[in-house]
């Protein structure tokens, strides 16, 4: 446990930021998961789910929760999967 007041404040801030980051992380993971499932099932509203996943990934990148390359990689793989499903 921190002794100095600035260390106590830093601990509080880091806990608060960790909760916020976890929320953002869970939302983008959920969006990517639903888009991937929609692509596998070949649902009609796939485009909307892809758009939502892209939005969540971009927001997570902007907030610094994930790196830009990570978001690009996830989105690229998602689009690739959607494109192969569209061909079938």
KOLZA-188606 format. One record per atom (N, C-alpha, C, O, CB): residue in three letters; residue number from 1; x, y, z. Coordinates in steps of 0.001 Angstrom, whole numbers, always signed. Glycine has a CB too. Layout:
ALA,NUM,X,Y,Z;
...
***
This chain:
UNK,1,+851,-1186,+0;
UNK,1,+0,+0,+0;
UNK,1,+890,+1240,+0;
UNK,1,+1859,+1301,+756;
UNK,1,-965,+3,+1230;
UNK,2,+574,+2229,-837;
UNK,2,+1411,+3429,-921;
UNK,2,+1302,+4296,+341;
UNK,2,+255,+4365,+984;
UNK,2,+1019,+4253,-2148;
UNK,3,+2406,+4944,+667;
UNK,3,+2446,+5815,+1838;
UNK,3,+2233,+7278,+1474;
UNK,3,+1524,+8000,+2175;
UNK,3,+3768,+5656,+2558;
UNK,4,+2844,+7710,+381;
UNK,4,+2750,+9113,-17;
UNK,4,+1391,+9401,-653;
UNK,4,+771,+8532,-1266;
UNK,4,+3885,+9473,-994;
UNK,5,+950,+10646,-489;
UNK,5,-371,+11008,-1007;
UNK,5,-413,+10948,-2531;
UNK,5,-1419,+10545,-3114;
UNK,5,-759,+12407,-533;
UNK,6,+697,+11356,-3181;
UNK,6,+695,+11296,-4648;
UNK,6,+685,+9846,-5147;
UNK,6,+142,+9556,-6213;
UNK,6,+1921,+12039,-5213;
UNK,7,+1282,+8950,-4380;
UNK,7,+1266,+7536,-4744;
UNK,7,-138,+6950,-4557;
UNK,7,-582,+6108,-5338;
UNK,7,+2293,+6750,-3902;
UNK,8,-820,+7410,-3513;
UNK,8,-2193,+6966,-3279;
UNK,8,-3100,+7426,-4415;
UNK,8,-3947,+6675,-4899;
UNK,8,-2713,+7498,-1930;
UNK,9,-2906,+8669,-4826;
UNK,9,-3701,+9218,-5917;
UNK,9,-3416,+8456,-7220;
UNK,9,-4334,+8140,-7977;
UNK,9,-3406,+10727,-6093;
UNK,10,-2140,+8168,-7468;
UNK,10,-1755,+7437,-8677;
UNK,10,-2383,+6049,-8687;
UNK,10,-2807,+5565,-9736;
UNK,10,-224,+7327,-8779;
UNK,11,-2444,+5415,-7533;
UNK,11,-3062,+4095,-7429;
UNK,11,-4551,+4160,-7758;
UNK,11,-5075,+3312,-8481;
UNK,11,-2859,+3520,-6023;
UNK,12,-5232,+5189,-7213;
UNK,12,-6651,+5373,-7496;
UNK,12,-6888,+5597,-8981;
UNK,12,-7806,+5030,-9573;
UNK,12,-7207,+6545,-6695;
UNK,13,-6039,+6438,-9571;
UNK,13,-6180,+6749,-10992;
UNK,13,-5944,+5516,-11861;
UNK,13,-6666,+5284,-12830;
UNK,13,-5210,+7859,-11387;
UNK,14,-4939,+4739,-11511;
UNK,14,-4631,+3556,-12315;
UNK,14,-5752,+2524,-12238;
UNK,14,-6052,+1858,-13229;
UNK,14,-3313,+2932,-11855;
UNK,15,-6367,+2389,-11072;
UNK,15,-7498,+1460,-10928;
UNK,15,-8679,+1933,-11772;
UNK,15,-9346,+1133,-12429;
UNK,15,-7919,+1332,-9440;
UNK,16,-8926,+3233,-11745;
UNK,16,-10031,+3808,-12505;
UNK,16,-9804,+3636,-14013;
UNK,16,-10727,+3303,-14756;
UNK,16,-10199,+5300,-12155;
UNK,17,-8575,+3864,-14443;
UNK,17,-8236,+3712,-15858;
UNK,17,-8309,+2249,-16284;
UNK,17,-8708,+1946,-17409;
UNK,17,-6834,+4272,-16135;
UNK,18,-7927,+1348,-15393;
UNK,18,-7968,-82,-15704;
UNK,18,-9407,-535,-15945;
UNK,18,-9660,-1342,-16840;
UNK,18,-7331,-904,-14563;
UNK,19,-10338,-29,-15163;
UNK,19,-11746,-375,-15334;
UNK,19,-12261,+164,-16660;
UNK,19,-12975,-530,-17384;
UNK,19,-12588,+174,-14167;
UNK,20,-11895,+1413,-16980;
UNK,20,-12327,+2023,-18241;
UNK,20,-11747,+1264,-19430;
UNK,20,-12448,+1018,-20412;
UNK,20,-11905,+3504,-18298;
UNK,21,-10474,+894,-19347;
UNK,21,-9826,+151,-20427;
UNK,21,-10453,-1225,-20615;
UNK,21,-10610,-1695,-21742;
UNK,21,-8334,+7,-20147;
UNK,22,-10805,-1858,-19520;
UNK,22,-11433,-3176,-19589;
UNK,22,-12791,-3095,-20271;
UNK,22,-13163,-3984,-21037;
UNK,22,-11582,-3774,-18187;
UNK,23,-13525,-2030,-19991;
UNK,23,-14828,-1827,-20631;
UNK,23,-14675,-1689,-22134;
UNK,23,-15413,-2309,-22899;
UNK,23,-15525,-589,-20060;
UNK,24,-13718,-878,-22554;
UNK,24,-13475,-667,-23983;
UNK,24,-13027,-1970,-24635;
UNK,24,-13465,-2308,-25735;
UNK,24,-12415,+438,-24202;
UNK,25,-12156,-2691,-23950;
UNK,25,-11636,-3951,-24478;
UNK,25,-12756,-4976,-24659;
UNK,25,-12817,-5665,-25677;
UNK,25,-10552,-4512,-23546;
UNK,26,-13631,-5069,-23674;
UNK,26,-14738,-6018,-23757;
UNK,26,-15703,-5660,-24884;
UNK,26,-16228,-6549,-25555;
UNK,26,-15487,-6069,-22429;
UNK,27,-15942,-4358,-25099;
UNK,27,-16877,-3960,-26150;
UNK,27,-16328,-4285,-27531;
UNK,27,-17067,-4765,-28391;
UNK,27,-17186,-2470,-26049;
UNK,28,-15032,-4027,-27759;
UNK,28,-14499,-4331,-29095;
UNK,28,-14406,-5838,-29315;
UNK,28,-14634,-6312,-30428;
UNK,28,-13112,-3685,-29283;
UNK,29,-14075,-6597,-28268;
UNK,29,-14011,-8054,-28410;
UNK,29,-15386,-8631,-28720;
UNK,29,-15517,-9534,-29547;
UNK,29,-13447,-8694,-27136;
UNK,30,-16405,-8107,-28054;
UNK,30,-17767,-8577,-28281;
UNK,30,-18217,-8255,-29704;
UNK,30,-18848,-9082,-30362;
UNK,30,-18729,-7948,-27263;
UNK,31,-17890,-7049,-30177;
UNK,31,-18274,-6643,-31532;
UNK,31,-17587,-7510,-32586;
UNK,31,-18212,-7909,-33568;
UNK,31,-17930,-5165,-31763;
UNK,32,-16307,-7801,-32383;
UNK,32,-15560,-8635,-33326;
UNK,32,-16113,-10057,-33319;
UNK,32,-16231,-10693,-34366;
UNK,32,-14051,-8641,-32978;
UNK,33,-16446,-10539,-32147;
UNK,33,-16973,-11897,-32019;
UNK,33,-18321,-12037,-32727;
UNK,33,-18553,-13023,-33427;
UNK,33,-17114,-12274,-30541;
UNK,34,-19211,-11055,-32550;
UNK,34,-20514,-11135,-33199;
UNK,34,-20376,-11017,-34714;
UNK,34,-21112,-11664,-35459;
UNK,34,-21444,-10043,-32665;
UNK,35,-19432,-10188,-35171;
UNK,35,-19203,-10052,-36616;
UNK,35,-18653,-11348,-37192;
UNK,35,-19043,-11758,-38285;
UNK,35,-18233,-8888,-36908;
UNK,36,-17754,-11992,-36468;
UNK,36,-17185,-13248,-36934;
UNK,36,-18259,-14337,-37005;
UNK,36,-18298,-15117,-37957;
UNK,36,-16036,-13688,-36013;
UNK,37,-19126,-14382,-35995;
UNK,37,-20213,-15358,-36003;
UNK,37,-21190,-15094,-37134;
UNK,37,-21692,-16027,-37761;
UNK,37,-20947,-15343,-34673;
UNK,38,-21459,-13825,-37393;
UNK,38,-22361,-13455,-38491;
UNK,38,-21760,-13850,-39830;
UNK,38,-22477,-14287,-40730;
UNK,38,-22658,-11943,-38467;
UNK,39,-20451,-13699,-39967;
UNK,39,-19768,-14086,-41206;
UNK,39,-19831,-15597,-41398;
UNK,39,-20050,-16076,-42511;
UNK,39,-18298,-13611,-41190;
UNK,40,-19643,-16332,-40333;
UNK,40,-19713,-17792,-40419;
UNK,40,-21110,-18261,-40788;
UNK,40,-21276,-19202,-41565;
UNK,40,-19287,-18423,-39099;
UNK,41,-22118,-17596,-40222;
UNK,41,-23498,-17987,-40482;
UNK,41,-24028,-17428,-41797;
UNK,41,-25048,-17894,-42305;
UNK,41,-24380,-17533,-39348;
UNK,42,-23341,-16432,-42349;
UNK,42,-23780,-15812,-43600;
UNK,42,-25034,-14977,-43426;
UNK,42,-25930,-15009,-44269;
UNK,42,-24024,-16871,-44643;
UNK,43,-25099,-14228,-42331;
UNK,43,-26278,-13412,-42036;
UNK,43,-26385,-12214,-42980;
UNK,43,-25401,-11782,-43582;
UNK,43,-26234,-12930,-40586;
UNK,44,-27604,-11692,-43090;
UNK,44,-27855,-10565,-43985;
UNK,44,-27282,-9261,-43443;
UNK,44,-26802,-8433,-44218;
UNK,44,-29345,-10409,-44218;
UNK,45,-27323,-9065,-42137;
UNK,45,-26848,-7813,-41540;
UNK,45,-25356,-7850,-41212;
UNK,45,-24898,-7207,-40268;
UNK,45,-27638,-7510,-40279;
UNK,46,-24616,-8606,-42000;
UNK,46,-23169,-8730,-41797;
UNK,46,-22463,-7394,-41971;
UNK,46,-21554,-7071,-41207;
UNK,46,-22582,-9753,-42764;
UNK,47,-22867,-6618,-42961;
UNK,47,-22219,-5331,-43224;
UNK,47,-22343,-4397,-42025;
UNK,47,-21396,-3687,-41687;
UNK,47,-22826,-4670,-44468;
UNK,48,-23497,-4399,-41390;
UNK,48,-23715,-3545,-40222;
UNK,48,-22842,-3997,-39050;
UNK,48,-22290,-3168,-38326;
UNK,48,-25202,-3559,-39816;
UNK,49,-22720,-5303,-38868;
UNK,49,-21902,-5826,-37773;
UNK,49,-20418,-5572,-38029;
UNK,49,-19661,-5320,-37092;
UNK,49,-22155,-7328,-37586;
UNK,50,-20005,-5637,-39282;
UNK,50,-18620,-5313,-39627;
UNK,50,-18326,-3836,-39361;
UNK,50,-17263,-3483,-38850;
UNK,50,-18340,-5652,-41104;
UNK,51,-19283,-2987,-39714;
UNK,51,-19114,-1555,-39484;
UNK,51,-18993,-1261,-37990;
UNK,51,-18165,-449,-37579;
UNK,51,-20290,-770,-40088;
UNK,52,-19814,-1917,-37188;
UNK,52,-19781,-1736,-35744;
UNK,52,-18457,-2229,-35160;
UNK,52,-17886,-1588,-34278;
UNK,52,-20954,-2469,-35089;
UNK,53,-17975,-3364,-35654;
UNK,53,-16696,-3897,-35178;
UNK,53,-15556,-2946,-35522;
UNK,53,-14660,-2722,-34709;
UNK,53,-16430,-5287,-35785;
UNK,54,-15595,-2390,-36731;
UNK,54,-14563,-1440,-37138;
UNK,54,-14599,-197,-36245;
UNK,54,-13558,+321,-35839;
UNK,54,-14747,-1044,-38619;
UNK,55,-15801,+264,-35951;
UNK,55,-15961,+1437,-35096;
UNK,55,-15384,+1187,-33700;
UNK,55,-14677,+2031,-33149;
UNK,55,-17443,+1821,-34994;
UNK,56,-15690,+34,-33147;
UNK,56,-15204,-302,-31801;
UNK,56,-13681,-471,-31789;
UNK,56,-13017,-47,-30842;
UNK,56,-15881,-1592,-31293;
UNK,57,-13132,-1084,-32830;
UNK,57,-11679,-1250,-32916;
UNK,57,-10991,+112,-33030;
UNK,57,-9971,+351,-32384;
UNK,57,-11305,-2142,-34123;
UNK,58,-11544,+992,-33845;
UNK,58,-10966,+2328,-34005;
UNK,58,-11019,+3118,-32708;
UNK,58,-10082,+3841,-32370;
UNK,58,-11692,+3092,-35105;
UNK,59,-12114,+2973,-31991;
UNK,59,-12255,+3686,-30720;
UNK,59,-11260,+3159,-29685;
UNK,59,-10680,+3935,-28925;
UNK,59,-13693,+3554,-30187;
UNK,60,-11067,+1847,-29660;
UNK,60,-10100,+1255,-28732;
UNK,60,-8685,+1716,-29073;
UNK,60,-7871,+1945,-28179;
UNK,60,-10184,-289,-28767;
UNK,61,-8395,+1850,-30365;
UNK,61,-7092,+2330,-30799;
UNK,61,-6897,+3781,-30388;
UNK,61,-5835,+4166,-29899;
UNK,61,-6939,+2179,-32315;
UNK,62,-7929,+4570,-30593;
UNK,62,-7855,+5995,-30270;
UNK,62,-7617,+6211,-28776;
UNK,62,-6893,+7125,-28379;
UNK,62,-9141,+6707,-30706;
UNK,63,-8231,+5365,-27961;
UNK,63,-8085,+5494,-26508;
UNK,63,-6803,+4854,-25984;
UNK,63,-6476,+4989,-24805;
UNK,63,-9277,+4873,-25815;
UNK,64,-6078,+4159,-26859;
UNK,64,-4812,+3575,-26455;
UNK,64,-4936,+2226,-25782;
UNK,64,-3985,+1758,-25155;
UNK,64,-4113,+4499,-25551;
UNK,65,-6082,+1597,-25897;
UNK,65,-6277,+288,-25281;
UNK,65,-5535,-782,-26073;
UNK,65,-4926,-1683,-25496;
UNK,65,-7777,-53,-25191;
UNK,66,-5589,-678,-27410;
UNK,66,-4830,-1577,-28278;
UNK,66,-4023,-745,-29272;
UNK,66,-4318,+426,-29509;
UNK,66,-5776,-2569,-29025;
UNK,67,-3012,-1369,-29839;
UNK,67,-2177,-664,-30799;
UNK,67,-2848,-630,-32165;
UNK,67,-3741,-1425,-32457;
UNK,67,-797,-1322,-30898;
UNK,68,-2404,+298,-32989;
UNK,68,-2996,+501,-34303;
UNK,68,-2832,-734,-35192;
UNK,68,-3758,-1122,-35904;
UNK,68,-2369,+1715,-34976;
UNK,69,-1662,-1338,-35143;
UNK,69,-1421,-2525,-35967;
UNK,69,-2293,-3702,-35534;
UNK,69,-2728,-4498,-36366;
UNK,69,+53,-2921,-35900;
UNK,70,-2542,-3807,-34249;
UNK,70,-3389,-4876,-33732;
UNK,70,-4812,-4718,-34261;
UNK,70,-5432,-5686,-34701;
UNK,70,-3384,-4879,-32187;
UNK,71,-5317,-3492,-34214;
UNK,71,-6659,-3222,-34717;
UNK,71,-6736,-3494,-36211;
UNK,71,-7708,-4076,-36693;
UNK,71,-7065,-1777,-34419;
UNK,72,-5709,-3071,-36946;
UNK,72,-5679,-3286,-38394;
UNK,72,-5650,-4770,-38720;
UNK,72,-6324,-5216,-39649;
UNK,72,-4466,-2586,-39019;
UNK,73,-4877,-5534,-37967;
UNK,73,-4776,-6973,-38194;
UNK,73,-6115,-7660,-37942;
UNK,73,-6552,-8496,-38732;
UNK,73,-3692,-7580,-37296;
UNK,74,-6759,-7301,-36838;
UNK,74,-8049,-7909,-36504;
UNK,74,-9100,-7569,-37553;
UNK,74,-9880,-8429,-37964;
UNK,74,-8518,-7444,-35119;
UNK,75,-9115,-6316,-37981;
UNK,75,-10086,-5890,-38983;
UNK,75,-9808,-6557,-40326;
UNK,75,-10737,-6948,-41032;
UNK,75,-10064,-4366,-39134;
UNK,76,-8545,-6686,-40673;
UNK,76,-8172,-7312,-41926;
UNK,76,-8619,-8766,-41963;
UNK,76,-9163,-9226,-42967;
UNK,76,-6670,-7216,-42137;
UNK,77,-8397,-9473,-40899;
UNK,77,-8797,-10877,-40831;
UNK,77,-10313,-11023,-40878;
UNK,77,-10846,-11958,-41475;
UNK,77,-8249,-11526,-39561;
UNK,78,-10995,-10081,-40237;
UNK,78,-12448,-10100,-40233;
UNK,78,-13001,-9855,-41636;
UNK,78,-13929,-10537,-42072;
UNK,78,-12989,-9053,-39258;
UNK,79,-12431,-8886,-42334;
UNK,79,-12875,-8568,-43693;
UNK,79,-12564,-9720,-44656;
UNK,79,-13342,-10024,-45561;
UNK,79,-12204,-7269,-44185;
UNK,80,-11426,-10339,-44440;
UNK,80,-11045,-11475,-45275;
UNK,80,-12049,-12602,-45123;
UNK,80,-12448,-13222,-46109;
UNK,80,-9636,-11967,-44917;
UNK,81,-12454,-12865,-43903;
UNK,81,-13441,-13917,-43611;
UNK,81,-14792,-13561,-44245;
UNK,81,-15462,-14421,-44816;
UNK,81,-13598,-14112,-42070;
UNK,82,-15176,-12309,-44141;
UNK,82,-16448,-11871,-44707;
UNK,82,-16438,-11977,-46225;
UNK,82,-17447,-12320,-46841;
UNK,82,-16754,-10437,-44284;
UNK,83,-15297,-11680,-46816;
UNK,83,-15189,-11729,-48280;
UNK,83,-15286,-13171,-48777;
UNK,83,-15930,-13427,-49794;
UNK,83,-13860,-11092,-48750;
UNK,84,-14664,-14105,-48085;
UNK,84,-14726,-15512,-48500;
UNK,84,-16144,-16054,-48351;
UNK,84,-16583,-16879,-49152;
UNK,84,-13741,-16365,-47673;
UNK,85,-16857,-15592,-47328;
UNK,85,-18240,-16021,-47133;
UNK,85,-19123,-15445,-48228;
UNK,85,-20046,-16112,-48696;
UNK,85,-18758,-15594,-45746;
UNK,86,-18846,-14204,-48644;
UNK,86,-19646,-13553,-49687;
UNK,86,-19489,-14258,-51026;
UNK,86,-20427,-14278,-51822;
UNK,86,-19248,-12083,-49826;
UNK,87,-18318,-14839,-51289;
UNK,87,-18065,-15537,-52542;
UNK,87,-18863,-16831,-52653;
UNK,87,-19241,-17244,-53749;
UNK,87,-16591,-15833,-52678;
UNK,88,-19116,-17461,-51521;
UNK,88,-19798,-18765,-51523;
UNK,88,-21254,-18640,-51855;
UNK,88,-21966,-19643,-51898;
UNK,88,-19651,-19443,-50189;
***
